[in-house]
Every structure is written in C-alpha cells, then in structure tokens.
Amino acid sequence: MTGTGGPLAGVRVLDLSRVLAGPYCTMLLADLGASVVKVERSGVGDQSRAWGPPFVGDGESTYFMCANRGKRSVAADLTSAAGVEVVRRLAATADVVVENFLPGGAERLGLGRDQLCAERPALVYCSITGYPPESPDAARPGFDFAIQGDGGIMSVTGEREGPPMKVGVAIVDITTGMLAASGILAALLEARLTGRARHVAISLFDAQLAWLGNRASEHLIGGVEPARYGNAHPAICPYETFRAADGFVNVAVGTEGQYRALCRALAAPELATAEHYATNVQRVAHRDELVPLLQAAIGRRAVADLLASFAAEGVPGGPVRTIPDVLAAAPWATVAHEHATAGRVRTIRSPLAFDGANLTASEAPPLLGQQTEEVLRELGYDGDELATLLAGACRPGRAG
C-alpha cells in the first residue's frame, strides 16, 4: 500500500495521467496519505520514463522520479478491452480519478466522467487539459514550454534587452498539479458532506494565467503592458540580483527603512540621504542611476561579507545558490527511498508540515508495472484470468 498515514489515509486515487502536471498532483495526494494506483501503458509506461539523461538503475529517468513516489504502478493496454476493464474495476474502488487525456479521449475509452460516475456520484473526477473548453485551442495538447509562451510569462521573464525566456523548471505543469490537488481536496470534502462530487477540471493555460499575479494586474487594472526587467522588480527598487566580488547576492528591499539599512550595510550614507532616492517611487523612477551605484558598492565585497552586513542591519536578501549548494545546505529537505534497481534515491520532501512533521510518501517511484500482479489480485483476478492478463493486456515491464 502507498500513503503516509496522513489526513488522506483511506482515500483511494486512480492516476490515469502522465508526464508531470497530473502525476505531480497525485504525488501530493500520496504524500497526504492517499493510496495511489498509477496506470501506465504496457511495455512503454509514462512518457517521462524516457526523458533523460540522467538515468539511474536499470534505465530509470530522474525526471519520472520527481513526481511519482508513493504510488503503485499497474501496466495496462488501453487499446484492449481487457485492459480497459481492469481500469474500470480500479475506478469502481477509487474515491478520486485523475486523467489528462486529450479532450474526448477518456470518453472514447469508456473512462469518461459520466461513464465512471453514473452509479458513483461521490467519485471525484479530475480532468487536466492543455487549454480550457472556451478556448479555440481546446482540442490541442498542452506542453509546459508552449504554454509559458502562450500564457505570457515568457514576455516578462529575461533581461530587458534580451529575448523572452522560460522559467528554469516546468512551472506550468507543477503549479497546475498543485491547483488540481487543491480542487480535488475541496471536491472530496463536498462529496463527504453531500454524497455528490463535482467534476474538477483545470487547464495548464488557465493555471499559468492564474499565477501571472501582479504582472497581469499591471495591465488589467493599470492599463500598461508589462515589460521584462531581468531579475529586477517593476515596482520596487532595489529588488534584484547584484554581482559581488565572488558570486551573486539578491537584495529584496521593500520599505524605506530597509533601504536605509542597506545603505548602512554598504557604508554608503550618501545614497540614504539623497533626496531623489528617499522613497520607493523615486527610486523606481531613478533606478537607472541608482542601481549602478549600488552595484559598485556591492561589487567590491565578497558574498559572505555582504551577507553578514545584511544580517546585522536587517536587510532582506540572500545568496544565489546552485541546486547542489542549496540541497547540501538543507539536508532536512530531502527524503530517502529504496528503489528497486537504483538503490537509495532522494526526492524533495513535501513542504506541508502537520503537527511538525512533513508528511512525505516513503515508497520509491515504482518500476513500470511493478505492482501489477498485486493490484490485480486485490481486484479479484486469479488463476488463468490473471495469468492471461499478466502475459498480455497487463504485461509489466518495458517492451523488448
């Protein structure tokens, strides 16, 4: 069984999704204690199993591992009636179904919301798509990178005079998964209270628009077109990255008091008393002259020296670390798992703490179809029928 014994203990989730948004959503539910069964295509598996390097163990991709701990993998050929029937039986035992087929794909297989919920109105059914049904692109598949461009975030990411840039992780997929999990939890609560669950639906495009945040309101409310500012903030100054003598530091000054503290930390009292830098509005207006002056003061000093001065004066900011650096500095933030072929692997723990404990599923990401026989037996398959499935529609492992 999967799960952590957390607040979702006893909740059963059927994961029909693949790649990142859906799997990330169901991993969050597993961390919270849900028992998650992930259905993968026989002989092939989730596409992200092939996304590498890096690979570990017997060709397992680290990409797949980032979103699939705490799950049991069942192999099923959904082009066969027997494979579809296995999934329908799984759905009949589930409290939640998560899918990210192209629009209409689940229905064509007999796995759509109306088909699975007709006799089970309390079943929470979550659909993740690329675009919402109102969009002219509703039938298009969704890809994180494409939607970062489509959805506007690339237009405000990157240096002012440089090209548009994507975020360095698949942030559309990840935030879509987070929002989907939130919707599922709300639907579960309502279903427990009323006996009926609503259809939870979210698109990558809508999710990306939702976290445009203040940049969207610049246009919707302020009537301006947001621009790229590199690591700087469009409405706060100084609030950006500076080059130190031996690395980089972030300065996140948001108040007048913090600005004066920064000037003290940099031994630059003349910048604190200059009238045209006295308020944030003035600093934003004069950023092109102020930032080089701050850069000159910061560039002469080492990162460690700057951070000590910042701490002493209460200046918000910090170092710019590499991923290896930050994980070395935060050993508490990872969880170890024993993987079937890769041995000991680590993943980032759940950020949610309950009574002081960050509940994180302990089971390693599964091999393709690793728990197929176990789950089929739980569904009542045995004897010749079980053997036939394991040799055909539910053959575990990779092709070849």
Buried (B, 14 or more C-beta within 10 A) or exposed (E): EBBBEBBBEEBBBBBBBBBBBBBBBBBBBBBBBBBBBBBBBBBBBBBBBBBBEEBBBEEBBBBBBBBBBBBBBBBBBBEBEBBBBBBBBBBEEBBBBBBBBEBEBBEEBBBBBEBBBEEBEBBBBBBBBBBBEEBEBBEBBBBBEBBBBBBBBBBBBBEEEEEBBBBEEBBBBBBBBBBBBBBBBBBBEBBEEEEEBEBBBBBBBBBBBBBBEEBBEBEEEEEEEBEBBEBBBBEBBBBBBBEBEEEBBBBBBEEBEBBBBBBBBBEBEEBBEBEEBBEBEBBBBBBEEBBEBBBEBBEEBEBEEBBEBBEEBEBBBBBBBEEEEEBEEEEEEBBEBEBEEBEEBEBEBBEBEEEEEBBBBBBBBBBBBBBBBEBBEBBEBEEEEBEEBBEEBBBBBBEE
